[in-house]
Amino acid sequence: MSDAVQDLIDSDPEWKRRYELIRTLGEESERGMAVLVGAELERALELVLCAYLAPGKARTALFSGGAPPLGSFSTKIDLCRVLHLIADYEHAALHVIRKIRNEFAHNPNVSFASPKIRSLVDAIELGSKSDRDHKSRFEIESAELIATLEVTAVDQAHGRVYEESYSTWYRRGVDQKTEPFGSKEEAARAYSTGKP
């Protein structure tokens, strides 16, 4: 790797995270990759939801405890879609990746060469149709989707909170005398820390 590329990776935490994720995925077995991708996507969806939902004990309880309401990958995918935090094509791709993860988690003999897995990878429609093998396509599409959720979707969720506050439309349960946020960053900070 060139020094310029290494400097770019070291200078930006997002680039460093993406690079580390792709490097880690490349080192995993097929099964390990599928399970890790599922875990990373589920974590990214939780970040998106937490960026939009008001902070506090009620939000925390949705994701933790004995049987949390938002404890499953499938539920997080669907809630993100009904709240318009992800697009239809991302919703569809996430459910396909969830099925791939489940196949690898429950069947030790499955591989990316298996007909069922190949057809599922072919069903992921995120724009990277290429002549690469199915494992490589899954790896590339998944890494791109994780990055998109962590950066773009989280930023848009914070932006929606800001717009709702800025336009003086207040969510039920919010103090009506609260002043609107002065910037998207201020709204993001307030919703991530629970303090304006």
PyMOL commands that set and color helices and strands:
alter all, ss='L'
color gray80, all
select helices_A, chain A and resi 3-11+13-27+30-52+57-63+73-82+88-106+115-123+134-166+184-193
alter helices_A, ss='H'
color red, helices_A
deselect
rebuild
show_as cartoon
